[in-house]
Amino acid sequence: MSSTDDDFPPGVTASSSTHIFRRGQEPFLFPAYLYPSGSYSLRGIATRAFSLGILLASSLLTIPFTSFPQLPFFIASLSLFHFLEFWITASYNPSRAKAEAFLLTNNGSAYQIAHTTAVVEFLLEAYLVPGIKQRQWWTTYLGVGLMVVGQVARTLAMKHAGRNFSHYVKSRKDAGHVLVMDGVYAWLRHPSYFGYFWWAVGTQIMMANPVCVLGFAVVLWKFFSSRIKSEERYLCSFFPGEYQAYRKQTTVGIPFIP
């Protein structure tokens, strides 16, 4: 079987693959980037997907047997979020479906600290003032509603952008990069940011974590405000005139970010 560089993900060529198998008398390529140490490691992808599935299932099964179902629901939602990050990427932007597309280890230490803090706050308040977790069911429903809206918006953003979607801000315009203005992008300029902001804030409202509600909102607002300004400078240079007109017709959907 012959293979050309077009058969490989960006930045990977046939020369980086290894002839190790034969089909009849004809050798075929097994790409090196699929090995355990590769960026598209099959073992890494399988391990992450399996672990997230176990965590999701065990968390959901715990809910009926606890007086504080918000915590296992949070863990289940977090597991689903990370699984969907990879699954949607693999479905609509497969060339970028690396093991890191799960976003489990490449968000920086602040990401892990934030979620650890949320769990610690919940446990402390459940122990010291359990009533705040057990009697405020309106916060649970409001939080879950925001989580659903946020997750749907982010998923649609990744689907509608397709190959134009990236988890990183691009400083150079890729070949074939187009300005997506349909689907969810017809209303929101940055639906993935909108989605994550409200999903994350929603998780803390659902958990009735007053400290983390404020903390998540402030930190995420500062992060997305800065990131959007930087990203839009590049987009204005990629699509001069076109992006400025598009920006006037749409919104970000995060408070106080124009």
Secondary structure, DSSP 8 states (H G I E B T S, - for coil): ----GGGS-TT--GGGEEEEEEETTEEEEEEGGGSTTSTT-HHHHHHHHHHHHHHHHHHHHHGGG-S-THHHHHHHHHHHHHHHHHHHHHHH-GGG--GGGG-SSSS-HHHHHHHHHHHHHHHHHHHH-THHHHS-HHHHHHHHHHHHHHHHHHHHHHHHHGGG--SS--SS--TT-----SGGGGTBSSHHHHHHHHHHHHHHHHTT-HHHHHHHHHHHHHHHHHHHHHHHHHHHHHSTTHHHHHHHH-B--STT--
